[in-house]
Amino acid sequence: MSTGRAGQTAEWVDVPNDGTRHRRPLRAFLRTSDGVTIDAAYDPGTAVYDPADAESDHPAIVIAHGFTGDLERPHVRRIARSFSHFAAVITFSFRGHGASGGHSTVGDKEVLDLAAAVAWARELGHRRIATVGFSMGGSVVVRHAALPDAAVAAVATVSGPARWYYRGTAAMRRLHWVVLRPAGRLVGRLALRTRIHHRDWDPVPPSPVESVPLIAPVPLLVVHGDSDPYFPLDHPRSLVEASGGHAEFWQEEGMGHAENATDEELARRLGAWLADSARGGR
């Protein structure tokens, strides 16, 4: 074990192959700027990447999962494997999820978790970093990309909301019960393996639709299914409209919600877009 910058503890494994060093996936606990430990994993992808080359153009994709997910969930691992054909991949568990510390704030302080994962990608030698978020993670990547110091090369939001406090579907009304009620938070901890903070947002963070105009000229992709049970199509359309024509929009026929609804074909198409955009190909 070795301790790196920003409070990181990581296990590094080098695997020689015909004189070229390959890196196996490694695991680390990152520390956010507000002191929360975040469980993270790195996969260098199928392409050869030498972390000693600080000027490498090999892109990295950082995946921000949805609410109640974590980096060990099968659907997150499946998407990470698909992306690894195009780039190195970092997965992590948001605060309050999986082996990470703290409590979930359902999209507010999670921006700090993503920032820690992006900083780790830079420390590993990646200059071109793309972020992609699913559902809650989609709101996080949009808000993070709008920060002046985000310095990401491409952003994609999948099944993400445009605005806060939406209760227009049965699925979102159930989610609000889980988040806002003591009994719901108990269900979240015991059944969903998610520890949810009991405090309300104070102040309320900027919404995704308020953040989108600040992302340009960084490439932005909005992906949404026309059968999403959580957020109807007015959410992605609002994001695209707020971008002033900057965002690319993929409306996926028959697609449901987030990682579980992302099939292999879409995952490969998304991974290719992220890697190509991070390299400046779009």
Secondary structure, 3 states (H helix, E strand, C coil): CEECHHHCEECCCEEEECCEEEECCEEEEEECCCCCEEEEEEECCCCCCCCCCCCCCCCEEEEECCCCCCCCCHHHHHHHHHHCCCCEEEEECCCCECCCCCCECCCCCHHHHHHHHHHHHHHCCCCCEEEEEECHHHHHHHHHHCCCCCCCCEEEEECCCCCCCCCCCHHHHHHHHHHHCHHHHHHHHHCCCECECCCCCCCCCCCHHHHHHHCCCCCEEEEEECCCCCCCCHHHHHHHHHCCCCCEEEEECCCCCCHHHCCHHHHHHHHHHHHHHHCCCC
